[in-house]
Amino acid sequence: MNITYLLPLVCFWHTITTEISKYKPDVITNNIVCSIHSLLFILHYNYNYNLDYTTHISIGFYLYDLLYIISCVYRAKSTNANEVFKRRVPYIIHHLIGVYLLNASLTGENRESMLHGYNLLETSNIMIYVSYHLHKEYASHTRVIVFSEFIQLVWYVYYRIFLFSVYAYEVKSDVAQFCLTTRCSIFVVYCMGLMWSYNLVKKNINALKELHRYGTSMTPDSKLN
């Protein structure tokens, strides 16, 4: 990990956040910045362009987002600071593991296998950002949001669970050579993906129930309006 790369990159992410926040609320700004990070890595990886520097871009993003999370907890009122912290703990763990694994890819633990897996994980996140943006910016468009959340579920499970599982099996000999901490970190990330998939399934079921209740509660005349 090259510290001379990281400091400017953390500043880079701060600058992007500051500029977008002039036009959007904090939560939407953070979601947009997260999506920019994912797209940057995916494009660089698929075009095999300067992957060492791209890996540092991702590490810089995780470090910046950790600072953002800490600031959110710090700004929370004392009455709900613990609640905010509990909600943010999975993201803190995720980011710390992300920094560790990306750094491991820079220091020789089968770089190609690591980065290909990371590319799958970042690709799985794309619809999360899209769905969240629609939910925050177009909350009145119920059917659009329900549809986007279903696409999010299918997209996420396909990349994060199915393709990642298949890939992990294909490179199991490489994974076996990783140190114990690396293998445990990958396992934790995979389990977090399973938990998030479960939450998405529940969210979709509840959304369909709400949509059905909304539809049946409307009169025929109101449905025409």
N, C-alpha and C positions, 0 to 999 in steps of 0.2 A: 504494500500500500504506500503510495507516494504522497506524503503530506503536502508537498508543493503543488500538487494537483487539487487536493481536497479543499483547502481554504478558499481558493478562487471559485470552486464549484459550489460550495455552500453559499457563497455570496451570490453566485449566479442564480441559484434557486430562490434566494431571498429577493433578488431584484425582480424576477418573473412574478413572484407572489405579490410583491408591492405594486407592480404595474396593474395586474389583473384586479387586485383588491380595490382599485380606484373606481371600478365599474360593477363589481360583484361583492356580495356578502362573503364573510370569512369562509363559511363551510363550502360554498360553491367555488370560491377561489381555490381552496385546498383540493377539491375534487378535480378541478381543471388542471392544476399543477401535477397532481398524481397521474392523470391521463397523459399529459405531455411527457412525463418521465417514461411511462410504459411505451408509448409510441416511439420515443427516441431510441430506447434500447432495442425494440423489435425491429425497427428499420435498420439500425446499425448492424444488428446481428445477422439479419437476413441478407444484407449486402456485404457482410464480412468486412466492415469498414472500421479500422482502428479499434479493435475490441478491448484492448488494454485501457485506452482512455475512456471508452464507453462504460466499462466496468467501474472506473473511478467516478463517472457521472452518476451511476446508480448508487454507489457508496455515499457520494456527496449528497444525493437526494435523501437517502435514509437518515443520514446524520442531521440534515436540515429539518426533515419531518419530525424527528425525535425532539428537536428543539421546539418545534411548533406544538407538539403534543404537551411537552412540559409547560409551555407558556399557557396553553388552554387550561391545564390543571391549576396553574398558579393564579390565573385570572378568575377562576371560578370562586364564587362566594364560599365562605368557610362552611356554610350549611350543606352545600352539595359537592364540595371538593372531593370528598371520598368517593362519592358516586361517579363523578367524572373520571377519577383515577381508575376505578374498577372497570369502567367501560373502555378505557384506553389501554389497559394492561395487555390485552392480546396484540394490539398494534405495536406496543413497545417491544414485546417478545419477538414478534414477527420481524421488526426492523433490526433488532440486535442480531438475530439469526441471519438475516439477509446480509448485513455487513460482514459477519463472520464467514459465511459461505462464499461471498464474492471475493473477499480477501484470500480465502483458501484457493480460489480459482487462479488468483494472481501469483500464488506462491508454489504452484506445481501439482496440486491434487487433481490431476486429470482435467485440465482446463476445458476441453471441448465437451466432455460429458456434463460437467457442471453448468456451463453456459447454455447448453442446449436445454437442459432441464429448467434453468432459470427463464429461458425464453418462453417455454410452455406456460410457466406460472404467470409471467407478465401478460401473455396473450389471453389467459383465462380471466384476467381482471378487466378487460376492455368493456364488456357489457355491464359490469358493476358501475363503472363511471358513467356510462350512457344512461342507465336506468336511474341512477341517483340524480343526475342532472335533470332528467325529465320530471322526476318526482318533485324536485325543489322548484323548478321553473314553470312547470305546467301541471300543477297539482289538480286543476279542475278537469283535466283530460283523463278521466278515470280509465276508460277502456285502453287508451294508448299506454298508460302506465302499467296496467295489468298485462298487456301483451309484451311490453318490454321486460317485465320481470320474469315472464315465462321464457323468453329468449335468453335472458340472463342465466336462468337456471340451466337450460339445455347447454348453452355455451360454456358455462363454468364447469359443469360436471364432465362435459366432453373433453375439455382441455386439462382441467386440474386433476380429475380422477381417472378417466379412461386413458387418454393419451399419455399422461404422466406415469401411470401404472405400467402401461405397455413399455414405455421407454426405460423405466427403472428396471424392468425385468430383462430387457435387451442388454443393458449395460451392467448387469448385476456383478459381473466379474470386476468391473472398474470400481463399483461401489464398495465391494468387499475389500479393496485396497485402501479405501479412505480410512483416516484415523477414527477412533471411536466417537470423538466429539462431533466430527462431521457427519457420520452416519446417524447419530442421535438427533442432530439438528435437522437433517433431511426428514427423518421420521416424524419429528414434531411438526414441521411444516405440512407434511402429508396429512397428519391427524387434524391439524387446523383446517385444512381443505375439506376433510370429511365433515367436520362440525359445521363449517360454513355452508356446505351443500345441504346438510340436514336443516339448517335454519332457512335456506332458500326454499326448500320443499314446503316447510310449514308456512312460510310467508306467502307462497303461491296458493296454497290451499285456502288460507284465510282471505286472500285477495279475491279468489273465485267465489267464496261464500258471500263476501261483501258485495261483489258485483251482482250476484244472483239476488241478494236481498234488495239491492238498489233497484234492479230491474223489475222485480215482482211488486215493489212498493209503488211504482209509478203507474198512473192511470193510462189508458190507451191514448187519451188526448195529450197528456203531458209528454209521452214518448215521441209525439210528432213535433213538439216544439224544440 
